[in-house]
Amino acid sequence: MRRQATHRWVGRFWVGVVVLAGAVLSGCVTPARPKEPATEARPLQGEYLASFHVPYAGPIRCYMTLESTESGIKANTRPGAAISMLQGVERLLGTLAAPIIFPRGMILTWASTPPAEGKPGEGTIGVGSSRALRVSTRMNSPQAPVELIYKDGRVVALMTLEACSNGEPPVCDYPGLAAKATEVVGADLFDPALASSSQMKSYLADLAKVASESRDDAEFLFGSYLAARRHLKIGTPLFYRLEGEQESARLWEGREKAAEPFKVSVDDARIVTLRLDVLARVEEVDQAMGAALAASPRAIIIDLRTCVGPTLASARVASWLSTAPVELGTYAGPAAREQVAPGAGVGLELARGFHAERLADGLTRDSILRLRAVPEPGPFAGPVVLLTSRRTSSTAESLVVSLRAAGRVEVAGERTAGRPFLSREIDIGHGWVLRIPTHDFWLRDGSRVPATGWQPDHACGKDAAPEHARKRLLEQLKVPLARADSTPAE
């Protein structure tokens, strides 16, 4: 149950966390234990423990001070909490912008009108006072959870409030989490040299400091993200809690969850564009590829510009695009790096129905695993262009490199991230897990993805990549370029 909840969460939680501290800088925040919502008999005034519930995970908890105003309610997290955590990373925001984005050092602020005359209260919640870093809220009644609404109208999180006393103890043993994270990094990070490097030691020292200062999940996750941005170049280690996931799920019963992590569109030339937001579950990847092929495409664009690739489910994309097995390279643990060579390790063919997360969990520090994607019956054989950006990383990046090395696709956009690692979640106690890269990647011939990322065939800005790819495919299909002005249909 815990594993299944995690890889669902990884893809769908990203939109919801925009309302919390780490999301302002494209980071990640994470879950906790749900509380009962405030009731009408209890006015929204004073200290509260706010719990943010998302599908498939436990809630994020943070202390907030609520105050009644003439227009309704305003609330904020602890003043000054962001100040020390921002030291050394002000350059990310600008020394003048930081005090504006984080007024009085408050990580989150919320303002809302009250529900009245059968109409819900409306407001916004997010980082400081910046409109760009906020989402809308809807309070249907004082008894119901507050809905957090993304710009496309989807409810991405639910917030409940429980009154508490000023000076409540920290929500969790954050120093204990930091200590366990230090132990895990030393034992399981994909590269022992990096695990013992000065940058990693500096990150872990900052993490311990953040943990000692944190009162709640929002502060700990915000600080841990900034510590990673300050010191690391491998991506942000993800802390999250699964404890309370079933209780959060009950709040979502009968509600529409976030949309599936993909979108299919087709134009008049029957070029199908498949946007993949996450490559986490084999079933979801199969569903996405099946939906793309159901449109009877003459060519396909697969958009991986913002794709999260936390598991080996990415292999299924290759299975749908080739009539012959596709070599997907080799993953090796930290104790086996020096033994990687062409043909070394255990060969494994990945076909429909394999459990990506369980497969990764079975890997050890000395594992060497050579992967091959088994073709689906009736795969797509037409031209394919993959879209990439600096955010294309993890197994999504490995997929791009492997398909290009096999000569099956062309690539358009920006260089990839240069971080084609396989990550795993590791239990660090208190209902929390830490997801870090535990296995490095080599191509079939033993070469590596450059640290600067994989250079696309057609280099262009990420925003220009879709049109560039479409024109390239129109040329291959011998369709007049004037058709490139056609508007894709859903």
SULCOR-V564646 format. One record per helix or strand of 2 or more residues. SS is the DSSP state (H for helix, E for strand). FROM is the first residue (numbers start at 0). LEN is the number of residues. If there is no record, write none. Layout:
BEGIN
SS:FROM:LEN, SS:FROM:LEN
END
This chain:
BEGIN
H:1:18, H:20:5, E:45:8, E:59:9, E:72:4, H:80:6, H:89:3, H:94:7, H:102:3, E:108:4, E:120:6, H:130:3, E:133:6, E:145:4, E:154:9, H:173:15, H:191:4, H:197:16, H:216:15, E:237:4, H:244:7, E:261:5, E:270:6, H:281:13, E:298:5, H:311:8, E:325:8, H:336:3, E:345:5, H:355:6, E:367:6, E:382:6, H:393:12, E:409:4, E:421:8, E:431:11, E:457:2, H:464:13, H:480:5
END
